[in-house]
Amino acid sequence: MDAISTYKFSYAWFYFFIRVLFLLCYEYFFRGVILFTLLNVFDPLMAIGISTTAYLIIHLFDTRKEIIGTIPFGIILCVLAYLTQSVWYPFLLHLALSAVYEISIFYQLTIKTSKS
């Protein structure tokens, strides 16, 4: 229990709060600003393609697996934003995916480590 007792969970709450805020801004920029601006100029297919490409470029420093995953996930998020005319649904979907990943890492680095 040393790792848990010395780890300040308030830092974790702060980190998760910042992460949620980051993803909201992220979706607002990629789907709200880029996608919806492109939809004023291009047809939906082209706008989604360009927006997904921009999303892919941002992820070029991630692992190969994550880079490949950004293509279908970026398309899904763009289509969802286009169909709902909102960034809230893509944000919630992105938040759900990120939460699974972030919580599993948090668990591995804190709770599971302390049980070993």
Residue, then its C-alpha position, 0 to 999 in steps of 0.5 A: m500500500d506504499a504507492i497508494s499512501t504516498y500518492k496524492f489522489s488529488y493530483a489524479w483528480f486534477y489530471f483527469f479534470i485537465r484531461v477532460l478540458f483538453l479533450l473538449c478543446y480538442e474536439y471543439f477545434f477539430r470538429g467544431v472549427i476545422l470540420f464545420t469551417l471546411l463544410n462551408v467550402f467543401d462537400p461533406l466527404m472532402a471536409i471529413g477527409i481533410s479534417t481526418t488528415a489534420y487529426l492524423i497529422i497531430h498523432l504522428f508522434d504517437t505509436r504506429k497502432e495509435i496512428i493507424g487508429t486515428i483514421p477510422f476514429g477520426i472519420i467516426l468522430c467527423v461523421l458523428a459531428y456532421l450528422t448531429q451538427s454538434v461537437w458534444y457527441p464526438f467529445l463524449l465518445h472521445l472522452a469515453l475512449s480516453a477514459v478507458y485508456e487513462i484509467s487503465i494506465f492509472y490503475q497499472l501505475t498506482i493501485k496494481t503496483s502497490k498490490s505486487 
